[in-house]
Amino acid sequence: MQRYGAVIRLRPERRAEYLRLHAEVWPSVEQTLRAANIRNYTIFLHDDLLFGYYEYVGTDHAADQARIAADPQTRQWWQLTDPCQQSLAEPDSGHWWAPMQEVWHLSEGGTA
């Protein structure tokens, strides 16, 4: 399992719309994410920043991401959600959400 985190800015004037959309995410979008080996996907909000976290349980992240991007229902969903967001990713990086570097993780186990 691999953990991924990313950040994006929420446009203040679209905040209510974004929150309304995510109160009822389309089941087809959720199913596409599950089929692409995404687990425990969570989006957190702080002021005007959205932080996304998910766990990837597959073996080819790039291929699964391409499958998500090719899904017609997901593309329609993004047509609604993308205008609510302002990317913080490096220009020409190919990312909409800016990837974050994991700097620490508390695991289930540990040393005693």
Sine and cosine of phi, psi and omega as CSV:
sin_phi,cos_phi,sin_psi,cos_psi,sin_omega,cos_omega
0.00,0.00,0.69,-0.73,0.06,-1.00
-0.88,-0.47,0.62,-0.79,0.04,-1.00
-0.98,-0.18,0.63,-0.78,0.03,-1.00
-0.76,-0.65,0.67,-0.75,0.10,-1.00
-0.76,-0.65,0.56,-0.83,0.01,-1.00
-0.48,-0.88,0.37,-0.93,-0.05,-1.00
-0.73,-0.68,0.50,-0.86,0.05,-1.00
-0.45,-0.89,0.40,-0.92,0.02,-1.00
-1.00,0.00,0.68,-0.73,0.10,-0.99
-1.00,-0.06,0.82,-0.57,0.02,-1.00
-0.93,0.37,0.85,-0.52,-0.08,-1.00
-0.81,0.59,-0.62,0.78,-0.03,-1.00
-0.95,0.31,-0.18,0.98,0.01,-1.00
-0.92,-0.39,0.14,0.99,-0.08,-1.00
-0.84,0.55,-0.78,0.63,-0.04,-1.00
-0.88,0.48,-0.65,0.76,0.02,-1.00
-0.89,0.46,-0.71,0.70,-0.01,-1.00
-0.89,0.46,-0.71,0.70,0.00,-1.00
-0.91,0.42,-0.62,0.79,0.05,-1.00
-0.89,0.46,-0.71,0.71,0.02,-1.00
-0.87,0.50,-0.68,0.73,-0.07,-1.00
-0.99,0.16,-0.14,0.99,0.14,-0.99
-0.95,0.30,-0.36,0.93,0.00,-1.00
-0.60,-0.80,0.93,0.36,0.03,-1.00
-0.89,0.45,0.67,-0.75,-0.02,-1.00
-0.86,0.50,0.74,-0.68,0.03,-1.00
-0.84,0.55,-0.57,0.82,0.00,-1.00
-0.91,0.41,-0.56,0.83,0.05,-1.00
-0.93,0.36,-0.69,0.72,0.04,-1.00
-0.88,0.47,-0.66,0.75,0.00,-1.00
-0.91,0.42,-0.63,0.77,0.04,-1.00
-0.88,0.48,-0.67,0.75,0.03,-1.00
-0.89,0.46,-0.71,0.71,0.02,-1.00
-0.88,0.47,-0.68,0.73,-0.01,-1.00
-0.90,0.43,-0.41,0.91,0.02,-1.00
-1.00,-0.06,0.34,0.94,0.12,-0.99
0.93,0.36,0.45,0.89,0.06,-1.00
-1.00,-0.06,0.75,-0.67,0.03,-1.00
-0.73,-0.68,0.42,-0.91,0.08,-1.00
0.78,0.63,0.66,0.75,0.02,-1.00
-0.95,0.30,0.81,-0.58,-0.03,-1.00
-0.69,-0.72,0.66,-0.75,0.13,-0.99
-0.88,-0.48,0.82,-0.58,0.04,-1.00
-0.96,-0.29,0.48,-0.88,0.03,-1.00
-0.85,-0.53,0.74,-0.67,0.13,-0.99
-0.67,-0.74,0.90,-0.44,-0.08,-1.00
0.78,0.63,-0.92,-0.40,-0.01,-1.00
-0.94,-0.34,0.34,0.94,0.03,-1.00
-0.93,-0.36,0.70,-0.71,0.11,-0.99
-0.96,-0.28,0.76,-0.65,0.06,-1.00
-0.91,-0.42,0.85,-0.53,0.03,-1.00
-0.96,-0.28,0.64,-0.76,0.02,-1.00
-0.69,-0.72,0.69,-0.73,0.16,-0.99
-0.48,-0.88,0.29,-0.96,0.06,-1.00
-0.93,-0.36,0.72,-0.70,-0.01,-1.00
-0.95,-0.32,0.82,-0.57,-0.08,-1.00
-0.93,-0.38,0.13,0.99,0.00,-1.00
-1.00,0.00,-0.22,-0.97,-0.03,-1.00
-0.89,-0.46,-0.17,0.99,-0.01,-1.00
-0.65,-0.76,0.99,0.11,-0.07,-1.00
-0.84,0.54,-0.70,0.71,-0.03,-1.00
-0.87,0.48,-0.69,0.72,0.01,-1.00
-0.91,0.40,-0.65,0.76,0.02,-1.00
-0.93,0.38,-0.61,0.79,0.07,-1.00
-0.90,0.43,-0.63,0.77,0.05,-1.00
-0.90,0.43,-0.61,0.80,0.04,-1.00
-0.90,0.44,-0.66,0.75,0.05,-1.00
-0.88,0.48,-0.74,0.67,-0.05,-1.00
-0.91,0.42,-0.41,0.91,-0.01,-1.00
-1.00,0.05,-0.21,0.98,-0.06,-1.00
-0.95,0.32,0.84,-0.55,-0.05,-1.00
-0.86,0.51,-0.65,0.76,0.00,-1.00
-0.92,0.39,-0.64,0.77,0.03,-1.00
-0.91,0.42,-0.63,0.78,0.03,-1.00
-0.89,0.45,-0.63,0.78,0.07,-1.00
-0.91,0.42,-0.65,0.76,0.04,-1.00
-0.86,0.52,-0.71,0.70,0.00,-1.00
-0.90,0.44,-0.50,0.86,0.06,-1.00
-0.89,0.45,-0.46,0.89,0.05,-1.00
-1.00,0.07,-0.64,0.77,-0.11,-0.99
-1.00,0.06,-0.57,0.82,-0.06,-1.00
-0.84,0.54,-0.65,0.76,0.02,-1.00
-0.90,0.43,-0.27,0.96,0.04,-1.00
-0.99,0.14,-0.15,0.99,-0.15,-0.99
-0.88,-0.48,0.41,-0.91,0.13,-0.99
-0.81,-0.59,0.89,-0.46,-0.07,-1.00
-0.91,0.42,0.62,-0.79,0.11,-0.99
-0.94,-0.35,0.07,1.00,-0.03,-1.00
-0.95,0.32,0.43,-0.90,0.07,-1.00
-0.87,0.50,0.69,-0.72,0.06,-1.00
-0.83,0.56,0.60,-0.80,0.02,-1.00
0.89,0.45,0.31,0.95,0.02,-1.00
-0.99,0.12,-0.28,0.96,-0.07,-1.00
1.00,0.08,0.01,1.00,-0.01,-1.00
-0.97,-0.25,0.55,-0.84,0.17,-0.99
-0.99,-0.10,-0.82,0.58,0.15,-0.99
-0.99,0.15,0.68,-0.73,0.01,-1.00
-0.98,0.21,0.85,-0.52,0.03,-1.00
-0.90,0.45,0.56,-0.83,0.03,-1.00
-0.92,-0.39,0.50,-0.86,0.03,-1.00
-1.00,-0.03,0.78,-0.63,0.08,-1.00
-0.96,0.28,0.79,-0.61,-0.01,-1.00
-0.92,-0.38,-0.24,0.97,0.01,-1.00
-0.27,-0.96,0.53,-0.85,0.02,-1.00
-0.50,-0.87,0.76,-0.65,0.12,-0.99
-1.00,-0.03,0.91,-0.41,-0.04,-1.00
-1.00,0.09,0.21,-0.98,0.02,-1.00
-0.88,0.47,-0.72,0.70,-0.04,-1.00
-0.99,0.10,-0.58,-0.81,0.02,-1.00
0.46,-0.89,0.10,-1.00,0.03,-1.00
-0.98,-0.22,0.60,-0.80,-0.01,-1.00
-0.92,-0.39,0.00,0.00,0.00,0.00
